[in-house]
């Protein structure tokens, strides 16, 4: 079973662009691992920022990911300070799937 990347994004343009960017990036690093890039899960920014929002999206993405893979969450800052928001959102996302974050690391290159 290939390593699977499931992303959570905000906008329709991101749904199209993120798989292309991931494929280009993977082609550059050329890992010796089969990687499947799933169609991104689109969630509105307001939903993700609400209590339980990013957590639910990460849980859903982790289910779609299966046993071996990664969840990637991409958000626009939209005028907010990424320096203050990113650590809080990253911690919330990690806590949503703490077991998965510790069990599986990135593919070995």
C-alpha positions in Angstrom: 0.0 0.0 0.0 1.5 3.4 -1.0 2.1 6.2 1.4 -0.9 8.5 1.1 -1.0 12.3 1.6 -4.4 13.8 2.4 -4.6 17.6 2.5 -7.1 19.9 4.1 -7.5 23.2 2.2 -9.8 26.3 2.2 -10.4 27.3 -1.3 -11.5 25.7 -4.6 -8.2 26.8 -6.2 -6.3 25.0 -3.5 -8.2 21.8 -4.3 -6.7 22.0 -7.8 -3.3 23.5 -7.0 -2.2 21.5 -4.0 -2.0 18.0 -5.7 0.0 19.6 -8.5 2.4 21.3 -6.1 2.9 18.1 -4.1 3.6 16.0 -7.2 6.2 18.6 -8.3 7.8 18.6 -4.9 7.9 14.8 -4.7 9.3 14.6 -8.2 12.1 16.9 -7.1 13.1 14.9 -4.0 12.4 11.6 -5.8 11.6 9.4 -2.7 11.9 5.7 -3.1 8.4 5.3 -1.7 5.2 5.0 -3.7 3.1 8.1 -2.8 -0.6 8.5 -3.5 -1.9 12.1 -3.3 -5.6 12.1 -2.4 -8.0 14.8 -3.6 -7.9 17.6 -0.9 -10.6 18.0 1.6 -12.1 21.5 1.3 -13.3 23.2 4.5 -14.1 26.9 4.9 -11.6 28.9 7.0 -14.3 29.8 9.5 -15.2 26.2 10.1 -11.5 25.2 10.6 -10.9 28.0 13.1 -13.9 27.2 15.3 -13.4 25.0 18.3 -13.4 21.4 17.1 -13.2 22.5 13.4 -9.6 21.7 12.5 -9.8 18.7 14.8 -12.7 17.2 12.9 -11.1 17.9 9.5 -7.9 16.2 10.6 -9.8 13.2 11.9 -11.7 13.0 8.6 -8.4 13.3 6.6 -6.7 10.7 8.8 -9.6 8.2 8.1 -9.1 8.9 4.3 -5.4 8.5 4.7 -5.5 4.9 6.0 -2.8 3.2 7.9 0.3 4.8 6.3 0.5 8.4 5.3 0.3 12.1 6.2 -2.2 14.8 6.7 -1.3 18.2 5.4 -3.3 21.3 6.5 -2.9 24.5 4.4 -4.6 27.7 5.5 -4.3 31.3 4.2 -3.5 33.8 6.9 -6.0 36.3 5.4 -4.6 39.3 7.3 -4.1 37.3 10.6 -0.6 36.9 12.0 0.6 33.4 11.0 3.3 33.6 13.6 0.7 33.6 16.4 -2.0 31.5 14.8 0.0 28.7 13.3 1.4 27.2 16.5 -2.0 27.1 18.1 -3.6 25.5 15.0 -0.7 23.1 14.6 -1.1 21.9 18.2 -4.8 21.5 17.8 -4.3 19.4 14.7 -1.6 17.3 16.3 -3.8 16.7 19.3 -6.6 15.5 17.1 -4.5 12.5 16.0 -1.8 12.3 18.6 -1.6 8.5 18.2 -1.1 8.8 14.5 1.5 11.6 14.7 3.7 9.5 17.0 3.3 6.2 15.3 4.2 7.0 11.7 6.9 9.3 10.6 7.5 10.7 7.1 8.8 8.3 4.4 12.5 7.7 4.5 14.3 9.3 1.6 
